[in-house]
Amino acid sequence: MIQYLKEGRSSADAKADQSKVRHTVEQILAEIESRGDAAVQELAQKFDGWTRPKFCLSPDEIQAALGEVPESTLDDIRFAQTQIRNFAQIQRSALQDVEVETLRGVILGHKNLPVNSVGCYVPGGKYPMVASAHMSVVTAKVAEVPRIIACAPPFEGRPHPAIIAAMHLGGADEIYCLGGIQAVGSMALGTESIKAVDMLVGPGNVFVAEAKRQLYGRVGIDLFAGPTETLIIADESCDGELCAADLLGQAEHGVNSPAILLTNSEKLAKETMEEVERQVKILPTGEIAGQAWRDFGQVIVCESYDEMVTKADEIASEHVQVMTRNPNFFLEKMTNYGALFLGKETNVAYGDKVIGTNHTLPTNKAARYTGGLWVGKFLKTCTYQWVKTPEASTLIGEYCSRLCALENFAGHKEQADIRVRRYNH
C-alpha cells in the first residue's frame, strides 16, 4: 500500500495561478504583434530595466563578451559542448533517409529535412543558464538548421558574457540580449528588426512557457515546459544525505519546482526529510529550494519495486534519479520519464550541464507521450512518392478508384481513372 509522508500543493491551486499567467501573456503577445519593435522596447524596459536601439549584438560586442570570459571557463564551455555535440551527432546518424521500391515501378521514401529557422531561448534573469545555450544551439547546429538565433535576458543590467560566449561557440547566427515574453514573442511573430523563425526551443519561466504554448501552431516548439521536476527512486542501499542533496539540487530551480522521494524504506524516507531540513539551512539557494520543498515536495513510501515502478510511471517526472541496488530493474520496466539517471554515481546535475544528453525535457506528465529535445526535433521527416511506369500507375489506379468510390469522393476517383484510361493498354 502506498503511503504519503508528505504531500504538496493541490492541482486546483496550480490551475488558478496558470489562469492569471495566461491572461498576461495574451495581452503582451497582442502588443508585440500589433506594435512590433516599439512594444518590445517598452516591455524590455518594464520587465528588465533594459533597452537599446537594437537588441541584436554586433560582432564586436560578441567578441568583447568572449574577451571577458576567463580562458578556463571557455575551455569548460567547449568541453560541455563537445559532449553534447558528440551525442547529438550519434543520434543524427541513427536517422536515415529511406527509399524503397514497394511494388514494381512504385518508389516510396522519406527525407529528414531540417527546419529552416529556429529561435533558441536561454533563461538568464535569475540564474545565468549557460548550459541551455549548449542544449538548443549546438543541437540545432548538428541538425544543420540554416538560421539559428538565440535570445537571453540581461543579467545584472547587461548581456551575460558566458551566455553570449556559449551561444557564439555553439554556432548561433544571431544573438539578442532580450528576455521573457518579449523575446519568444519577437522570435515567433517577427518585428521590424527581428525576422520571424519557424520554431521555438528552450526552457524558461512560467511566462515564457505559456507564451510558447500560445504561439504553438504559428510556430513549432520543442515541448510544453513547466517548472523543473525531479523524482528520486531509492531503497535502503541509499542514504538520506545523498537523497536530500539531490532533491534540493533540483528544487533550487524555482519556488514551484516539485521534488519527490519515492522509496520502499520508511527509515530512508524519514532520514531524508530530516536531512532536507538540515541542508536547506546551509544551502546558499536554500530559501528558494526550501519554499519549493515546503509547497511541492512529496515523500511516498511503497511496499515493493513493482509498486514503485507503477507510481513512478503515474508521476511521469521530468528527471528520474534511481539509487537502488538494481537500477537496471527501473530502466527495463519504466515507460514514463523525461530522462533517467541511474546509480548513485550519477545525478541530474551531470545531465543538466555537461554529460551530453539534452536537458530540455517534458514536464507536467508530458513524458507519457513525448521525450525531450534532441536532434530529431529539428528535423521534419517528409515522405515522397514516385510512380515510374504506366503499368504501376494502372495497378495502383484501379485499387484507388474503387476505394474512392467507396467513400463517395468523385474527384479523387477521377484522378485515378484518368490515369487508368491513359495507361491501361
C-alpha positions in Angstrom: 0.0 0.0 0.0 1.3 3.5 -0.9 1.8 5.8 2.0 2.3 9.6 1.7 4.6 11.0 4.4 4.5 14.5 2.8 2.2 16.0 0.1 2.5 19.2 -2.0 0.0 21.8 -3.1 -3.2 20.8 -4.8 -3.6 20.9 -8.5 -6.5 23.4 -8.1 -4.2 26.0 -6.7 -1.8 25.5 -9.6 -4.6 25.9 -12.1 -5.6 29.2 -10.5 -2.1 30.5 -10.9 -2.0 29.4 -14.5 -5.1 31.3 -15.4 -3.5 34.6 -14.3 -0.4 33.9 -16.3 -2.4 33.0 -19.4 -4.2 36.4 -19.4 -1.0 38.4 -19.0 0.7 36.5 -21.9 -2.2 37.0 -24.2 -2.1 40.8 -23.7 1.7 41.0 -24.2 1.7 38.9 -27.4 -1.1 41.0 -28.8 1.0 44.1 -28.2 4.1 42.7 -29.9 2.1 41.6 -32.9 0.4 44.9 -33.3 3.2 47.3 -32.5 6.4 45.4 -33.2 9.7 46.9 -32.1 8.1 49.8 -30.2 6.2 47.3 -27.9 9.4 45.2 -27.4 11.3 48.3 -26.4 8.7 49.2 -23.8 8.4 45.6 -22.5 12.2 45.2 -22.1 12.3 48.4 -20.1 9.4 47.4 -18.0 10.4 43.9 -17.1 14.2 44.0 -17.3 15.0 47.7 -16.9 16.9 47.4 -20.2 16.6 48.9 -23.6 18.8 49.7 -26.6 18.2 50.7 -30.2 18.8 47.2 -31.4 18.7 44.1 -29.2 20.9 42.1 -31.7 24.5 42.1 -30.6 27.1 43.2 -33.1 30.2 41.1 -33.9 32.3 43.5 -31.9 30.1 43.1 -28.9 30.2 39.4 -29.2 34.0 39.4 -29.3 34.1 41.8 -26.4 31.9 39.4 -24.4 34.2 36.5 -25.2 37.2 38.6 -24.0 35.5 38.9 -20.6 35.3 35.2 -20.0 38.3 33.5 -18.5 40.0 31.0 -20.8 39.5 28.2 -18.3 35.7 28.9 -18.4 35.8 28.9 -22.2 37.5 25.6 -22.0 34.8 24.2 -19.8 32.1 25.5 -22.2 33.9 23.9 -25.1 34.1 20.6 -23.2 30.4 20.6 -22.4 29.5 21.5 -26.0 31.8 18.7 -27.3 29.9 16.1 -25.2 26.5 17.5 -26.3 27.6 17.7 -30.0 29.0 14.2 -30.0 25.9 12.6 -28.6 23.6 14.7 -31.0 25.7 13.5 -33.9 25.3 9.9 -32.8 21.6 10.4 -32.6 21.6 12.2 -36.0 23.4 9.3 -37.7 20.7 6.9 -36.4 18.1 8.9 -38.6 18.4 7.6 -42.1 16.7 8.7 -45.3 15.0 5.8 -46.9 13.9 4.9 -50.5 12.4 1.6 -51.5 10.5 0.1 -54.4 7.4 -1.3 -52.7 5.8 -2.6 -55.9 7.4 -2.9 -59.4 7.6 0.8 -60.5 6.4 2.3 -57.2 9.1 4.2 -55.3 8.4 5.4 -51.7 10.8 7.3 -49.5 11.4 9.8 -46.8 13.9 12.5 -46.2 14.9 14.1 -42.9 14.9 17.8 -43.5 16.0 20.4 -41.0 13.6 23.3 -40.3 14.7 26.5 -41.9 15.0 28.7 -38.8 15.0 28.2 -35.0 14.8 30.7 -32.1 16.6 29.4 -29.0 15.6 30.9 -25.7 18.2 30.8 -22.9 17.0 31.8 -19.4 19.3 34.1 -17.5 17.4 36.6 -15.4 17.8 34.8 -12.1 20.4 32.2 -12.9 22.7 32.6 -16.0 21.7 29.3 -17.7 24.8 28.9 -19.8 24.0 25.2 -20.3 20.7 25.9 -22.1 22.7 27.6 -24.9 24.5 24.3 -25.5 21.4 22.2 -25.5 19.5 24.3 -28.0 22.0 26.0 -30.3 24.5 23.1 -30.5 21.8 20.5 -31.2 20.2 22.7 -33.9 23.6 23.1 -35.5 24.1 19.3 -35.6 20.7 19.1 -37.3 22.0 21.6 -39.9 19.3 24.3 -39.3 20.3 27.1 -41.7 19.4 30.0 -39.4 19.7 29.8 -35.6 19.0 32.8 -33.5 19.4 33.0 -29.7 17.9 35.2 -27.0 18.9 35.7 -23.4 17.8 38.4 -21.0 20.2 40.9 -19.5 21.9 39.7 -16.3 22.5 42.5 -13.8 21.9 45.1 -16.4 24.0 43.8 -19.3 24.5 40.8 -21.6 26.0 37.9 -19.6 29.4 37.3 -21.2 29.4 33.5 -20.6 25.9 33.0 -22.1 27.0 35.1 -25.1 30.2 33.0 -25.4 28.2 29.8 -25.3 25.7 31.0 -27.9 28.6 32.0 -30.2 30.7 29.0 -29.7 27.6 26.8 -30.2 27.0 28.3 -33.6 24.2 30.9 -33.3 23.9 33.1 -36.4 22.2 36.0 -34.5 22.4 36.8 -30.8 20.0 39.0 -28.9 20.0 40.4 -25.4 16.3 40.2 -24.8 14.3 38.2 -22.3 10.9 36.9 -21.3 7.7 37.0 -23.3 9.1 39.8 -25.4 11.9 37.5 -26.6 9.9 34.5 -27.6 7.1 36.7 -29.0 9.6 38.6 -31.2 11.2 35.5 -32.5 7.9 33.8 -33.3 5.9 36.8 -34.6 8.7 38.8 -36.1 9.2 42.6 -35.8 10.7 45.3 -37.9 14.2 44.3 -36.7 13.8 40.5 -36.0 12.8 38.2 -38.8 10.3 35.5 -37.6 11.5 31.9 -37.1 9.8 28.6 -37.8 10.4 27.0 -34.4 11.0 28.0 -30.8 13.0 25.9 -28.3 14.4 26.3 -24.8 13.2 26.4 -21.2 12.0 29.5 -19.3 9.8 30.7 -16.5 6.0 30.3 -16.4 5.5 33.3 -18.7 7.9 32.0 -21.3 6.4 28.6 -21.2 2.8 30.0 -21.5 4.0 32.2 -24.4 5.3 29.2 -26.2 2.1 27.4 -25.6 0.0 30.2 -27.1 2.4 30.6 -30.1 2.3 26.9 -30.9 0.8 26.4 -34.3 2.1 29.6 -35.7 5.5 28.1 -35.0 6.7 24.8 -33.9 8.0 24.3 -30.3 10.2 21.7 -28.7 7.7 20.9 -25.9 5.3 22.3 -23.4 7.5 23.0 -20.4 6.6 23.7 -16.8 8.7 24.0 -13.6 11.6 21.7 -13.2 10.6 18.3 -11.7 12.7 15.7 -10.0 11.8 12.2 -8.8 14.3 10.2 -6.7 13.7 6.5 -6.5 15.7 5.0 -3.7 15.9 2.0 -1.4 17.7 1.2 1.8 21.0 0.9 -0.1 21.0 4.7 -0.4 21.2 7.3 2.4 19.3 10.4 3.4 22.2 12.8 2.9 22.5 11.9 -0.7 18.8 11.9 -1.4 18.3 15.3 0.3 21.2 16.8 -1.7 19.7 15.6 -4.9 16.2 16.7 -4.1 17.3 20.2 -3.1 19.7 20.4 -6.0 16.7 20.5 -8.4 14.3 22.3 -6.1 16.6 25.3 -6.2 15.4 25.9 -9.8 12.3 27.7 -8.5 9.8 28.0 -5.7 7.3 25.9 -7.7 9.7 23.0 -8.6 8.3 19.7 -7.4 10.9 17.3 -5.8 9.6 13.8 -4.8 11.2 10.9 -3.0 9.8 7.5 -3.9 11.1 4.7 -1.7 10.3 1.3 -0.2 12.1 2.2 3.0 10.2 4.2 5.6 13.5 4.6 7.5 15.1 6.2 4.5 12.1 8.4 4.0 12.2 9.9 7.5 16.0 10.2 7.4 15.8 12.1 4.1 13.2 14.5 5.5 15.4 15.3 8.4 18.4 15.8 6.1 16.4 18.2 3.9 15.7 20.4 6.9 19.3 20.4 7.9 20.8 21.0 4.4 18.3 23.7 3.4 19.6 25.9 6.2 23.2 25.8 4.9 22.5 25.8 1.1 23.1 29.2 -0.5 20.0 28.8 -2.5 18.1 27.3 0.4 15.4 30.0 0.6 14.2 29.0 -2.9 14.7 25.3 -2.5 13.1 25.3 0.9 10.0 27.0 -0.3 9.7 24.6 -3.2 10.1 21.7 -0.8 7.6 23.0 1.6 4.9 23.7 -1.1 5.6 21.0 -3.7 7.9 18.4 -2.1 6.5 14.9 -1.6 7.7 11.7 0.2 6.0 8.5 -0.9 6.6 5.1 0.6 5.8 1.9 -1.4 6.0 -1.8 -0.5 7.9 -3.1 -3.5 9.9 -2.3 -6.6 6.9 -3.1 -8.8 4.7 -0.7 -6.8 7.5 2.0 -7.2 7.5 1.5 -10.9 3.8 1.8 -11.2 3.8 5.0 -9.1 6.8 6.5 -11.0 5.1 5.9 -14.3 2.0 7.7 -12.9 4.1 10.7 -11.8 5.9 10.8 -15.2 8.6 13.1 -13.9 10.9 15.2 -16.0 14.0 13.8 -14.1 14.1 10.4 -12.5 17.1 9.5 -10.5 17.4 5.8 -9.5 19.6 5.0 -6.5 18.7 1.4 -5.7 20.6 -1.9 -5.5 19.3 -2.7 -9.0 18.9 0.4 -11.2 18.5 -1.8 -14.3 15.2 -3.0 -13.0 13.8 0.5 -13.4 15.5 1.0 -16.8 13.8 -2.1 -18.1 10.4 -1.6 -16.5 9.7 2.2 -16.6 8.0 3.8 -19.5 7.2 7.4 -18.5 10.1 9.8 -17.8 11.9 12.7 -19.4 15.4 11.2 -18.6 16.7 8.5 -16.3 19.8 8.9 -14.1 20.9 5.5 -13.0 23.0 4.7 -10.0 24.4 6.7 -7.0 27.4 7.8 -9.1 25.0 9.6 -11.5 22.9 12.7 -10.8 20.7 15.1 -12.6 23.2 18.0 -12.5 25.5 16.0 -14.8 22.7 15.8 -17.3 21.8 19.4 -16.8 25.2 20.8 -17.5 27.8 18.6 -19.2 27.4 14.8 -19.7 26.0 15.0 -23.3 22.3 14.3 -23.2 19.9 17.1 -23.6 18.4 18.8 -20.5 15.3 20.3 -22.2 12.8 17.6 -21.0 9.0 17.1 -20.7 7.2 18.2 -17.6 3.6 18.2 -16.3 3.2 14.5 -17.2 4.1 15.1 -20.8 6.6 12.2 -20.5 3.6 10.0 -21.1 3.7 10.9 -24.8 7.0 12.6 -25.7 10.6 12.6 -25.0 12.8 15.7 -24.6 14.6 18.0 -27.0 17.0 16.1 -29.3 18.4 16.5 -32.8 15.3 14.8 -34.3 13.1 17.6 -33.0 14.8 20.0 -35.5 14.1 17.6 -38.4 11.0 17.1 -40.5 10.6 13.5 -41.8 8.9 14.2 -45.1 7.7 11.4 -47.4 7.7 11.3 -51.2 6.1 9.0 -53.8 7.2 8.3 -57.4 5.2 6.0 -59.7 7.7 5.4 -62.5 5.8 3.2 -65.0 2.4 3.2 -66.8 1.8 -0.4 -65.5 2.4 0.6 -61.9 0.1 3.6 -62.3 -2.6 1.4 -63.7 -2.3 -1.1 -60.9 -2.5 1.5 -58.1 -5.1 3.5 -60.0 -7.6 0.6 -60.2 -7.4 -0.1 -56.5 -7.6 3.7 -55.8 -10.6 4.2 -58.0 -12.6 1.5 -56.2 -11.6 2.8 -52.7 -12.5 6.4 -53.7 -15.9 5.2 -54.9 -16.4 3.5 -51.5 -16.0 6.9 -49.9 -18.0 8.9 -52.5 -15.0 11.0 -53.5 -15.8 11.5 -57.1 -12.9 13.9 -57.8 -10.4 11.6 -56.1 -11.8 8.8 -58.2 -11.3 10.7 -61.4 -7.6 11.4 -60.6 -7.2 7.6 -60.6 -9.5 6.9 -63.5 -7.9 9.3 -65.9 -4.5 7.5 -65.5 -6.1 4.1 -65.8 -7.7 5.2 -69.1 -4.4 6.6 -70.4 -2.0 3.9 -69.3 -4.1 0.7 -69.5 -3.0 -0.6 -72.8 
